[in-house]
């Protein structure tokens, strides 16, 4: 995306015209920067939730996600 913006600016006014073909490419590639950022945030939120559930299960608290119920017994596994 940075390269496209630099190229567009190097061409001056022609880089902003449809004749150069750059405006369409810039619009096409701009969406990928946003999607990548959204996916990163969603992954961080999911990881935070999973670690929170694991922490609750290890502390003996009730967990919402059934796959973490086995962690309530985790201390006995280490013995």
Phi, psi and omega per residue, in radians:
X1 nan -0.754 3.126
X2 -1.072 -0.688 3.116
X3 -1.112 -0.713 3.115
X4 -1.119 -0.715 3.140
X5 -1.141 -0.757 3.121
X6 -1.091 -0.778 3.125
X7 -1.076 -0.747 3.141
X8 -1.069 -0.743 -3.139
X9 -1.222 -0.619 3.110
X10 -1.108 -0.528 -3.137
X11 -1.424 -0.074 3.134
X12 1.188 -2.471 -3.109
X13 -1.094 -0.519 -3.131
X14 -1.149 -0.483 3.134
X15 -1.195 -0.353 -3.136
X16 -1.681 -0.093 -3.135
X17 -1.580 2.681 3.137
X18 -1.121 -0.404 3.139
X19 -0.998 -0.632 -3.096
X20 -1.312 -0.395 -3.097
X21 1.447 -0.103 -3.099
X22 -1.288 -0.669 -3.131
X23 -0.975 -0.709 3.119
X24 -1.147 -0.703 3.121
X25 -1.177 -0.702 3.118
X26 -1.073 -0.790 3.120
X27 -1.107 -0.647 -3.139
X28 -1.175 -0.835 -3.076
X29 -1.365 -0.398 -3.129
X30 -1.064 -0.574 -3.110
X31 -1.169 -0.495 -3.102
X32 -1.237 -0.550 3.076
X33 -1.112 -0.729 -3.137
X34 -1.193 -0.786 -3.117
X35 -1.085 -0.748 -3.130
X36 -1.080 -0.738 3.122
X37 -1.116 -0.725 3.129
X38 -1.095 -0.734 -3.134
X39 -1.127 -0.632 3.122
X40 -1.123 -0.791 3.140
X41 -1.103 -0.752 -3.140
X42 -1.121 -0.672 3.119
X43 -1.141 -0.717 3.113
X44 -1.125 -0.708 3.131
X45 -1.162 -0.725 3.123
X46 -1.125 -0.767 3.128
X47 -1.102 -0.724 3.119
X48 -1.049 -0.759 3.129
X49 -1.120 -0.780 -3.112
X50 -1.129 -0.744 3.102
X51 -1.149 -0.630 3.091
X52 -1.110 -0.757 3.112
X53 -1.140 -0.710 3.114
X54 -1.110 -0.736 3.128
X55 -1.077 -0.759 3.117
X56 -1.070 -0.782 -3.116
X57 -1.103 -0.725 3.132
X58 -1.174 -0.513 3.104
X59 -1.463 -0.010 3.114
X60 1.469 0.148 3.120
X61 -1.420 2.880 3.110
X62 -1.286 2.358 3.115
X63 -1.964 2.647 -3.137
X64 -1.432 -0.557 -3.067
X65 -1.643 2.021 -3.103
X66 -1.002 -0.582 -3.140
X67 -1.049 -0.290 -3.129
X68 -1.645 -0.045 -3.116
X69 -1.045 -0.545 -3.129
X70 -1.119 -0.383 -3.122
X71 -1.205 -0.327 3.083
X72 -1.092 -0.466 3.141
X73 -1.697 0.080 -2.995
X74 -1.062 -0.627 -3.118
X75 -1.128 -0.544 3.119
X76 -1.316 -0.383 3.104
X77 -1.204 -0.599 -3.048
X78 -1.324 -0.291 -3.063
X79 -1.294 nan nan
